[in-house]
Amino acid sequence: MCAISVASGIFLAACGENSAPAAGAADGELLSALAPAGWADAAGGFVDRENAPTGYVALAESPGAGVLIRVDLAGLTEGWHGIHLHQVADCSDYAAGFKASGGHINPDNRSHGLLHPDGPERADLPNIYAGADGRATAEIYNGTVALFPSEAASAEIGPHPLIDENGFAIIVHLNADDHETQPIGGAGERVACAAIRSGL
């Protein structure tokens, strides 16, 4: 797993690797490959538009604020792909393009895009990069969200809790997010989805 960090609210680490995640492997095996024991506070599996397992995501809540997200995903086209946080933990309509996951998490009603002057939404994340083998591994930090409700997370200016009665989904798109165009940065169709309904 490569690492690039930036001193800001959100950062990304991403690189392609030679082998794809083990589709159909037990959840525990996938999680242990992505994060050490005790690292994650929540996790989920990615599925593609045919409902086939294509990877895994592990999430850890920062003691201060924010959430660290680790992604290991296969089956993508080579290049950059948009990735966003969506309102509902529902990937069941895979053939229809994961529309059941709802829109972006955006309680502040801001414009989409890390580069937009009126953004970003709390759903917005840096792109991930898939290598020639179609695999993307990434570590992303988002300081505007929390996994679970808390006194700090309930404050208007505090981190927004992701795991509520609807859970949330992590959606990966076909194309790169340009971080400015509304409503999704021109990222195109939804090609992978992970539903997160609760902690571990």
N, C-alpha and C positions, 0 to 999 in steps of 0.2 A: 504494500500500500504506500503510495507516494504521499508527500506532505508539503503543502504550500499554505502559509498562514498570513493573515493580514490583521493588523490591529484595528479592528472595527467590529460592528455588531454581528457580521456574518462573514465566515470564511469558508474556503473550499480546499479539499485535498483530493486529487483524482488522478487515476492512471489506468491504462489497460493492462491486463495480465494475460498470460498464455492459456490458462485453463478456466473453464466456466464453472460457476457454482453448481453444486451437485443437485440437479433437479430431482425432486422427489425424496431427497434425504430427510431424515427425521429433523424436526425443529431444533432439538438440542444440538445435533451435529452441525447444522447450519449456523446457529448462534455461536457455538464455540469456535467455529472457523472465522467468524467475523469479529467477535469480541471476547475477551477473557471472562472466565467465570466471575459473576458478581458485577460486571461492568454495566450491563444494560438494565434499565428500569422498565422498558417496554420493547416489544419486537413484533415483527410480522413478516410474512412471505409475499414476494411479488408474484403476480400472475400476468400472462400476456393475453392478447385478444382471443386466444383459443383456450383460455383458462389453464394453461400449462404453467407449472412452477418455473420461474426464471431467475430467482434470486432471493435476497433477504435484506432486511433493514433492522438495525438495532439502535435504540435511542437511550441516552443517558441524560438525566436532568442535572444541570450544574448546581452546585451548592449556593451560588450567588444568584444568578438569573440565567435563563436561557436553556436550550436543549442542544446536545451534541448528537448528530445523526451519522451513522455509518451505513453505507450502501454497498452491496455487492450484487451486480445485476448482469445477466447475459442476454443474448438474443437481440441486441440493438444494432442499428446501422453504424458504421464508423463515423465518428465526429461528435459534435456537441449536442446535448439534449437538455431541454428545459425540464425542471423538476419543481413541483409545487405542493403545498399543503392544502388539502381539500376538506370540506365541511363534514362529510359523512363517511363512516367506515363501511363502505359498501362497494365491492368490486364484482357483484353478482351479474351485472349486465355486460360482461366482457365482450361479447360479440357486437354490442351496440356502442362500444367505445367508452365504457366506464362512466357514463353520464350520471349514474346513481350516486356517485361520490359527491355530487353537488359542485358548487363554485368554490372559489378560493376563500380561505379564512381571512376575513377582512373586517373586523369589528369597528375599525376606525374610519371605514369608507374612504380609504385612500386610493390613489391611482396605482395601477400595476407597474412594477418595474424598479429594480435597484438603481437605475439611472434616471428615473423620471423625477422631475422637480417636485411633483406632488405625491410621490411614493415614498417608500414601497408599502405594499400590503404586507401583513404579517406572514402571509403564505409564501412570499417570494424568497427564492433560494438561488444561489449561483448555479449555472449549468454544470452538468457532469459530462465527462468525455469518455466515449467508448473507443477502444482500439480496433485494429483491423479484425480481431477475433470476435468483436461484438460485445466485449466485456467492459464494464465500468466499475471501478471501486472508488469510493469517495468518502471523505469525512467532512461534514458541513456543520457549522455552528450558527444558530439563529438565536440572538439575544432578546427577541421580542415575544417569545412564546415560552410556556412552561408545559410540562406534561400533565400535571395534576392541579386542580383548584387549590388555592391557598389564600391567605389574607393578602399577600403581596400580589398574587396573580389576579386577584379580584379588583385591585385598584385600577382606575381608568388608565393611568400611565404605566402600570406594571405589566409584566409578561402575561399574555393571554393564554389560559389553559386550553390544551388541545383535547384532552380526554374528558369529555362530558358524556351525557346520555346517548349522543350520536357517535361518539368516537371521532376519528378522522382518518383520512386516507392520504397516502403519498402517491402522487401521479407523476409518471415520466412521459414526456412527449416525444414525438417523432423528430422534431427539429430543435434547433437552439432557440432560446429565449433572448430577444434583443434587449430586454429590460426597459423598453420604452413604449412599444406599440400596445395599444389597448385591444382586447382585455387580457391577453396572455402572451404578449411579446412575440406574436407570430410563430409560436412554438408548434402549431399544428396539432394533429390528432393525438389522443391519449393512447399510448402503446403498452403501458405497464401500470399496475396498480397494487398497492399494499394497504390492507385495511388494519387499522390499529384501534382496538376496542377497549383495551384495559392494559394495566401493567402486567408484569410477568406473574 
